[in-house]
Amino acid sequence: MAHKKLRLLYLAQLFQEHTDEEHPVTVKEMIDYLETLGICAERKAVYDDLELLRMAGMDIVHTKTKTHNYHLGQRTFELPELKLLVDVVQASPFLTAKKSMELIGKLESLASTAQAGSLRRQVYVLNRVKTHNEQLYYNIDGINKAISEDKCIHFQYFDWTLRGGRSFRHGGKVYQECPAALCVDRNYYLITYRPKEGRFIHFRVDRISGLRVADLARPALPVDFDPARYVRTIFDMHSGDTQQVTLEMDRCLLNVVMDRFGLDAHYRAGPDGKFIVSAQVEVSPTFLSWVLCFGGQARILEPASAREALCRLAGEALARY
């Protein structure tokens, strides 16, 4: 009886790991496979097992050529979906190279052995810049737990040194923050709310150390807080004063601007094939640099303070040359 139960499990494993449309197996091959595991099986028993696997929900596909062939059809993830997920893992700078390889290995286990080889061949692009902080996963889990339970969090925050070490801010001060949301903009960011100051701030999650959920209730967030809208006002998570900024840009940049601001901004036609866009933006050096990268195709119309800030930034950059 024990062997009968194991036989069913081993056959399920065979279909999961070794079969796909291009790599089917025959009943004889199933029997030979079971024999390598010390289990004897007759053809009728294998046919019965195949029917049980179908009843359990496995998509066992039967095809006939010169022989009767069987393979696992529909899987939880199809191969194109797994390739897409592998690409996302590889492109994520907030995952360490080690964690990326671990995740790709787990994704491979969802495909057949032959299909997994096509996923593994994509791993060569992993030499891009990635985070060095292995605690990222646990930080994200702790932050999500705190948000769902309306709790505050404690942590230390650091900057990287030239030698790859950690320099903790404010002499290793332990921050107590009210987590509001997590967001991704090439990196994971924690948005927190400081009720006494009436403002939101953000931290790079991969530079958080020693995070723990505090036994302290999180104050209520402002009723009009919209994480998605907040993130769109920030350029690469560098803070500045939030202002309504109006820009004049060449029409060829409309797609680029739409990707950045979405439909929350106000758009209208401008002179000579240009368009005007107005949006809430944190006027930081990163935002100003984004405008400068378009050269003569973009200019800030208002406010005057943003125009002056851009001129100062451009002047400082020019002075270095």
N, C-alpha and C positions, 0 to 999 in steps of 0.2 A: 504493500500500500504506500509506503514511504517513497519507494522508487517511482510509483505511478505519479505521485504528486510532483516529485522532482522532475520527472520527464516533461510534464506540462510547462514547468517553469523554464527548463532548459530550452524547450522549443520556442517559447516566447522570446527568450534571450537571443536565440539564433536568428529569428526574424528581425528583431530590433537592431542587432549589431551587424549582421552579415548579408542581409538581403535588401534589394531595391529593384526597380524595374529592369535594370540592366544586369542584375546579379541575382537571379532566382535560384531556387534549390529544388531538387526532386525528392520524392519520398525516400528513395534509396540513400540519397545524401543525408537526409535527416536521420535515418537509421544509423548510418555510419558515424555521424556526429555524436549521436547518443552513446554509441559503443565506445567512443574515445573517452566518454565520461563514466564508463562502467555501467551503463544502463542498456539492457536488452529490450528491444521492442519489435513487435510484428507490424506488418503493414496496416492491418485493421485497427490496431491500437493507435497508430499515428493518424489515420483518417479520423478516428474518434476525437483525438486531441485537437486536430485542426478545426473540427466543428465546435469544440468547446472554446477555443480561442476566438472564433468568430462570434460566438454567443456572448463572450466577455467583452466584445467591442473592438477586437483587432481586425483590421481590414486586410485579411488574407486573400490575395488575388491569385486566381488559378488561370494559367494560360497553357495552351497546348501547341507544341511544335512537333518534333519527333518524339518528345517525352512530355509528361505532365509536369509543369513547373509551377512553383509557388513563390510569392514574395509579399512583403509588407507594402501595401499601397499607401493609403493616407496616413501621414504622421502628424504629431502635434504641430511641428513646424516643417514646412516644405523646404527643399534645398535653397531656393532663391531667398526665402525669408531668413534662413540661417546665415547666408552670405551677407545679407543686409545687416544683421545683428553683429556679425564679426567685423564688418566695416565700421560700425558705430563704436564698438569696443576699441578698435585700433585707433580711431580718430579722436578718442576722448583723452585730452591732456590731463584731466583730473584723475585718471586711473594710472597707477604705477605700471611699469612694464611687467612686473611679476604678477600683479593682480589681473592685468589684461590677458596674460598667458593662461592663468587659472580659469578665467571666464571662457576663453576660447576653447579650452579643453572640455569644459562642461557643455558648451554648445556642440562640440564635436560628438559628444556622447548621445545627442539627440538625432544623429544621422547614422547611416550605415558606415561600416569601416571604409568602404570605397569612396563614399561621399565625403567622409571626414578628411580624406586626403586632399580633396579640392579646397576645403576650408583651410587646411594647414598651409597650403602653398601661398596663401595670401598674407601670411604672418610677417613677411620680409619688410613690410612698411613700419614695423614697430620701432624703428630707430628714431622716430620723431620725439620732440621734447615732451616729457611727461612729468607728472608730479613725483616727488620722492617720499611723500608721507603715506605710509601704509595704514595709518589710523583713519583715513578718509571714510572708509566703509562704516566704521563704528561711529564716527562723528555724525554721519547722515542718519543712521539708525537712531541715535540718541536724540538728535534734533527733531526728527519726526515723532518720536515718542513724546517729547516735551510739548510739541504743538498739539498733538491729539489729546493730551491730558491737561492742557492749559497750565503748564508748569514753566517756571524760569529755568535757566541753565547757568552753570558755572564753567569757566574755561580760562586757559591762558592763550595769549596770541603772540605769534613770533614772526620775525623777518629772517630771511636766509642771509647767511654771511658769505664772504667770498670763498671760504673754504668748505662751504656746504653745510655748515653748522647752523644752530638756531640762536637767534638773539631775541629774547623775550622782551616785549614792550613793557615800559613802565616798571622795569626791574622785576619782571615776573609776576606782576599784579594779576590777581584772579578777577576776571570780569564776571559780573552778574548781569545777564541780559534777558529780555523778554522776546523769545523767538516769534517772529511773525510769519515767515515763509522761507522756503528754499527755492532757489532759481538757478538756472544754468545759462551762462553766457560764455561759452568755451571753457569756463571753470564753474565749479559749484560755489554759490554764494549763499550765506545766511543773512537774511534781512531781519533786523531786530528793531523793537520800538522802545524808546526811552520816554515814558510818560511825563517825567519831571521837565524834560527839555522839549517835549511835544514834537519830536522828530524821529525819523527812521535813519538807521545807519546800517552798514553791511560789512561782512567779514568774509574773506576767502576761507572756505571750509577746510582746505588742505593745509592751512596754516594755523589751525586751531589744535591745541594740545590739552589733554587731560579733561576732556569734556565730560560733565556729569549732569544728570537731571536733578534739580534742586527740589527739596520738599517745600516749595513756596509757590503759591498760586500766581499765575500770570495775569497782570492787569488787563482789562478789556482793551482791545485795539480800537482805533477810530472807526466809526461805522462806515465811513466812505473809503476805507483802505481797499484798494484793488491791486493785488500783487502784479498782475500782468501790465497794468497801466503804469505802475511805479517803475518797473524794470525798463519799460520803453523810454522813460525820461532820462535814463542813465546810460552814458556811453562807456562801455567796458568797465563799469562799476567804479569809476573814479568820480568822487563827489565834487559838486560845485553848487552854486546858487541856482535854484530852480526858477526859470524865467520863461515867459512866452517869447519865443524867438521867431523872427520872420526872415526867410531866405529867398533869394532870387536865384534860380538855377536853370541851366540849359535843359531843354525838353528831353534830351537823350538820357538824363539822369533820373527820370521819373521812376523807373523800376527800382533803382538803387534806394531812392528816398522812400518809396512805398515799403520796401523791405525793412527799412529802419523805423519808420514812424507808424506804418499801418494806416488804417482808416480813421484813427482818432485825430489825426492832424487835419488842418483845413487847407485845401488846394484850390488854386484858381489860375486862370491863364494870365501870363505876363506879356510884356512887349517883345517883339522880335523873336518869336519862337521859344520864349522862356516860360517858366511857370513860377508861381509864388507859393510857398508852403509856410504855414505857421503852426508851431507845435510847442508843447511844454518840454523844456530841455534843461538838464543840469549843465550850466555853462562851465565845463571843466576843460583843462588843457587837452584832454582826449577828444572832446567834442570839437574844439577849435582846430585841432590837427586834422580831424575828419573833414572839416570844411576846406582847410588848406590843401588837402590832397587832390581836390578837384581843380586847383589852379584858377584860371580865369573863367571856369564854367560855373562857379558858385560865388555868391557874396552875401554877407549878412546885411539886411536892410535895417533891422532894429532888434533889440534896443541899442542905443548908442554905446552903452557900457560893454556889450558883447563885441561890437565892432572895435572898440578901443583895446579890449583884451586880446583880440585876434592880432591886431597890429603890433602890440607889445610882444606877443609870442613869436610872430614872424620876424620882428626886429632882433629879438634875442637869438633866434636860430641863425639869422643872417650874420650877426656879429661874430659868431663862432667860425665863420669862414673868411 
